[in-house]
């Protein structure tokens, strides 16, 4: 609906996610982010001893290679304004030259 309101047609999209194991880059990112949650709750005066123990238990699996999980869903959309044309080879070139990074 958003793209249609912008006058875009030939709308397409793709999404991807992977199943990955603990100990890898994705797992380290999740563990790092999870470690930050208690500090946010503490600053908000909402961290209890029970919640702190729960956070500690949540962090453990991310370092375990036998723990498998679905990483982040990456979603991309594209479209074309009426009257604009793009050859398939140019479109493929744009996609190949796009760099994605996860920090």
NORFENQUI-V839471 format. One record per backbone hydrogen bond with DSSP energy under -1.0 kcal/mol. NH is the residue of the N-H (numbers start at 0). CO is the residue of the C=O. Records with the same first field share a line. If there is no record, write none. Layout:
NH->CO ; CO
This chain:
4->0
5->1
6->3
7->2
8->79
11->77
13->75
15->73
19->68
21->66
22->61
23->20
27->23
28->24
29->25
30->26
31->27
32->28
33->29
34->30
39->35
40->36
41->37
42->38
43->39
44->41
45->40
51->47
52->48
53->49
54->50
55->51
56->52
57->53
58->54
62->59
63->60
66->63
68->19
70->17
73->15
75->13
77->11
79->8
83->80
90->86
91->87
92->88
93->89
94->90
95->91
96->92
97->94
